[in-house]
Amino acid sequence: MTLILDTGAFFALERNDRAMWRRLKAAKLAGVPPRTHGGVIAQVWRGGAGRQAPLARALKSIETTPLDDGLGRRAGVLLARSGMGDAIDAAVVALADHDDQIITSDPGDIASLVHAAELRCDVVLS
């Protein structure tokens, strides 16, 4: 199982949410790095100084996938299937495989995209 991180997971890290930090540590100890994509990073990254210093530290243990042509096309197909419009959320779901956990602050939209992708994965509120 891989943790797939949406924007809300990073905001939880910035809030110093202990449960989110524990999830990150458990993934690291299991040798399965959490994943996200560059569009999510763009939504949360504001330079890394001050309150973002812990986020900068966390990013070192997170696998960041480029939001390239392939991921973009998979996300676009999910948007067409679901009737939704958020490409960043769709790309988060497009990263997931069966049995993964998607950590998000928007479980309703993510769950709809998971359904459209015909995935069996958990959507967890951050």
N, C-alpha and C positions, 0 to 999 in steps of 0.2 A: 504494500500500500504506500502510495506517495501522497504527500500533502500538496495540494494545488492552492496557491495563495492568490486571492483576489485583493483588491484595494483595501477592503475592510480589515483584512488580516494585518496589513502594514500599519494601518491606523491604530489597531489594537497594540501592536508592538510599540508605537510611539506613545501610547497612553500608559505604557509599562504594564499591560495586562498580563498578569502572572500565568494564566492558563495558556495564553498564546506563546509566551516564552517557554513554558514547559513542553508544548507541542513541538516547538522548534528544536529544543534540546533532545527530546525523544527521537525525533527524526535523525538528528545528527548521530546519536548513539547507535541507532539502528543501521547507519550507513546508507540511508536513503534520503538524499537531500530534497527539501521542498522545492517546488518549481513554480515559476510565474513567467510572464513575458514582459518585454520591454514597454508595452503600452501601459501596463499596471505601474511599472516603475515611474513612468512619466506622470501618472496621476498623483503620486505621493512624494516624489523627490523634489526638494526645494534647496538643495545645496549641501546638506549633510552637517551643517554647523548647528550648535546649540542643541535644541531638543531632538534633532535628527541624528545626533552622534550614535545613539543606540541602534537606530535603523541602519546606518552605514555599517555598523559592526555586524548586524544580522544579515545584511546582503551578502557578506562574504561566504555564508554557508548556504545560500539559496541559488539554485540553478536558474539562470535567466535565459529564456529562449527568445531569439529575435522574432519580432512580429513581421515575418517575411511573406513572400508570395504564397507559399504552401499553407502556412498557418492562417493567413488572411483569407484564402479561398475556403478552407475548412470552416472558418468562422462565418463567412458569407453564406455557405450552405445551411449552417445552423440557423442563421437569421431568417433565411427563406422558409425553412421548415417550421420555425416557431412563430413567425409573424412579428418578431421583436426587432429592435433597432440598435441595441448597444453592442457595437463591434468589440469593445474591450472585454465585456462580459462573455461574449460568444467565443472569443479567442481563449479566455480562461478555460471554458468548458472544452474547447477543442484540444487543449493540452491533456485532458484527463483520459484515463483508461478505466476499465472496470475495476471496482474495489478501491479506487482512490477516494480521498476525502478532499472536498473543495471547501476552503475556509473563506467565508464571505460575510459582509454585513447586509447583503441583499439576497437572502435565501429564496424568496419567491421567484425573482427573475432567473436566478441561477438554476433553481429546480425546474423551471419551465424549459430552459435550454438543455439541461441534462435529459429531460424527457424527450425532447426533440432529437437528441443525439442517440437515444436508445441505450444510454449508459446505465450500469448498475453501480452507482457510487453515492457516497454520503455527502450531503450538503450540510455544513456545520456553521452555525452562527458564530461570528467572531466577537 
